[in-house]
Amino acid sequence: MKYRLFLCSLSWGCLILLFGWLLAYLATGDRFGYLGLLNMLAVYFFIPLPVVLLAAAVCRQRSLWIGFGAGLGVFLWLWGALFWPVRWEAGQQSASNGSSLTVMTYNVLARHRFIQPLIATIRSENADVVFLQELNTELAQALQSDLSTAYPYQVLRPIDNPSGSGVISKYPIQPETVQLGSQWVGDPIILRMAWRGQTIRLVNFHMFPTTRLASPGTASRQFRVREAQAASLVDYARQVGPVILAGDANAAPLNQAYKTFAADFLDAWQSAGFGLGHTFPGSDVPGSSRPRIGPWPVPQWLVRIDYVFYSDHWEALSARLALIDGVSDHRGVVAVLRLR
């Protein structure tokens, strides 16, 4: 009897936390900074649902069955579409016959000197265009010396801190000067690309991070900065033709900054990826942004914050995570896009 009471009590506690978060999320979104951080990790509130299912069977409580069903329904509403099969074969076939464009966004982590694993990952993924964030000078030199044949067109702005960035391409690219607000981790790179007789706009961005949690007000301000940055990117991209926006948003799909993108543009992972697609945090090499709880780093690959967005001139044929390089605290995202 005691174990039944414990199991039922534990299940009710999990359900109260889950639906308490859900009500707060629906009512306030990211208005309060700490809640915004919970929204980034909300998928983990659903992990106890199997325990609730077990408790419903053991304790024979109809209310627990209802709670389990409601929780499962919410999970499917928020993430269920990510677990439908996708058209990998169609994407690969289209890529091979030259009718599609393969793009990769890749935060390579600035503060380290492990360059060859990054070069090997870029070679292996073989995207047509690679958007790089946190590009340092040593990696930029390696791109120019080792990959200039594969990627003859390079716009690089290396800095030996997270503000560096760059784009390398198999097709001609030219930079444009566009002002898109402030407080970026390096200003966005805006490019024109000549491809298959059309002019494509490319936008490489790295949005303001969550740097400190000194107070709820500090966290809230960081969310507001990202929302303003997302709005500025969307305002620009609405005015041009076919456009691809890729980079590190430092925001998860339940955050308002992501929703600002998704209101006008499509997310390649949401359209053609499979699974949660988490991209951060990864490696714990010196310079990594992987959070720590005391002396222990948090588990790897907790959230999805790296994206390929595109205008409705395109359709996504496939999206996948790049190989783990063992160096960066992010995983790259590779998407195959085709002009409609």
CORVENPE-V401775 format. One record per pair of residues at least 6 apart in sequence whose C-alpha atoms are under 7 Angstrom apart, sorted by the first residue. I is the first residue (numbers start at 1). GAP is how many residues later the second one is. If there is no record, write none. Layout:
<<I;GAP> <I;GAP>>
This chain:
<<4;55> <7;48> <8;47> <8;51> <11;40> <11;41> <11;44> <14;34> <15;52> <18;27> <29;7> <30;6> <30;225> <30;226> <31;189> <32;184> <32;188> <33;183> <33;184> <33;186> <33;187> <33;190> <34;182> <34;185> <36;219> <39;215> <39;216> <40;212> <40;214> <40;215> <40;263> <41;262> <49;19> <52;12> <52;16> <53;12> <53;15> <56;8> <56;9> <82;188> <82;191> <82;192> <82;193> <82;194> <83;191> <83;192> <84;190> <85;189> <86;186> <86;187> <86;188> <87;230> <87;231> <88;230> <90;227> <91;226> <91;227> <91;245> <94;6> <95;6> <99;239> <100;236> <100;237> <100;238> <101;27> <101;235> <101;236> <101;237> <102;25> <102;26> <102;27> <102;232> <102;233> <102;234> <102;235> <103;24> <103;25> <103;26> <103;27> <103;231> <103;232> <103;233> <104;23> <104;25> <104;26> <104;27> <104;228> <104;229> <104;230> <104;231> <105;25> <105;26> <105;27> <105;141> <105;142> <105;203> <105;227> <105;228> <105;229> <106;25> <106;26> <106;27> <106;225> <106;226> <106;227> <107;25> <107;26> <107;27> <107;141> <107;223> <107;225> <108;24> <108;25> <108;26> <108;27> <108;220> <109;25> <109;53> <109;179> <109;219> <109;220> <110;24> <110;25> <110;26> <110;50> <110;51> <110;52> <111;49> <111;50> <111;176> <112;174> <112;175> <114;213> <115;24> <117;208> <118;207> <121;202> <121;204> <125;197> <128;41> <128;42> <129;39> <129;40> <129;41> <130;37> <130;38> <130;39> <131;35> <131;36> <131;37> <131;73> <131;115> <131;116> <132;33> <132;34> <132;35> <133;31> <133;32> <133;33> <133;73> <134;27> <134;28> <134;29> <134;30> <134;31> <135;23> <135;24> <135;29> <135;30> <135;31> <136;22> <136;23> <136;24> <136;25> <136;28> <137;21> <137;22> <137;23> <140;16> <140;18> <150;20> <151;17> <151;18> <151;19> <152;17> <152;18> <153;15> <153;16> <153;17> <153;18> <153;19> <153;20> <154;13> <154;14> <154;15> <155;11> <155;12> <155;13> <156;9> <156;10> <156;11> <157;7> <157;8> <157;9> <158;6> <158;7> <162;23> <163;22> <163;23> <164;22> <171;22> <171;23> <171;24> <172;21> <172;22> <173;18> <173;19> <173;20> <173;21> <174;17> <174;18> <174;19> <175;15> <175;16> <175;17> <176;14> <176;15> <180;52> <180;53> <181;48> <183;25> <184;22> <184;23> <184;24> <185;21> <185;22> <185;23> <186;20> <188;15> <188;16> <188;17> <188;18> <189;14> <189;15> <189;16> <190;12> <190;13> <190;14> <191;10> <191;11> <191;12> <192;7> <192;8> <192;9> <192;10> <193;6> <193;7> <193;8> <194;6> <200;41> <200;42> <200;43> <201;41> <201;42> <201;43> <202;41> <202;42> <202;43> <203;41> <203;42> <203;43> <204;41> <204;42> <204;43> <205;41> <205;42> <205;43> <206;41> <206;42> <206;43> <207;19> <207;22> <207;41> <207;42> <207;43> <208;17> <208;18> <208;42> <209;41> <210;9> <210;12> <213;6> <226;31> <227;29> <227;30> <230;27> <230;30> <230;31> <231;29> <234;27> <237;6> <242;69> <242;71> <243;67> <243;68> <244;65> <244;66> <244;67> <245;63> <245;64> <245;65> <246;61> <246;62> <246;63> <247;59> <247;60> <247;61> <248;57> <248;58> <248;59> <249;56> <249;57> <250;55> <251;6> <251;7> <251;54> <252;6> <252;51> <252;52> <252;53> <253;6> <265;44> <265;45> <265;46> <265;47> <266;43> <266;44> <266;45> <267;40> <267;41> <267;42> <267;43> <268;40> <268;41> <268;48> <268;51> <268;67> <269;50> <271;45> <272;44> <272;45> <272;46> <272;47> <273;45> <273;46> <273;47> <277;27> <277;44> <278;23> <278;24> <278;25> <278;26> <279;22> <279;24> <279;25> <279;26> <279;27> <279;51> <279;52> <280;20> <280;21> <280;22> <280;23> <280;24> <280;25> <280;49> <280;50> <280;51> <281;9> <281;19> <281;20> <281;21> <281;48> <281;49> <282;8> <282;18> <282;19> <282;46> <282;47> <282;48> <283;43> <283;44> <283;45> <283;46> <284;6> <284;45> <285;42> <288;41> <289;40> <290;7> <290;39> <291;6> <291;7> <292;6> <306;27> <307;26> <313;26> <313;27> <314;23> <314;24> <314;25> <314;26> <315;22> <315;23> <315;24> <315;25> <316;20> <316;21> <316;22> <317;19> <317;20> <318;17> <318;18> <319;15> <319;16> <319;17> <320;13> <320;14> <320;15> <321;10> <321;11> <321;12> <321;13> <322;9> <322;10> <322;11> <322;12> <324;7>>
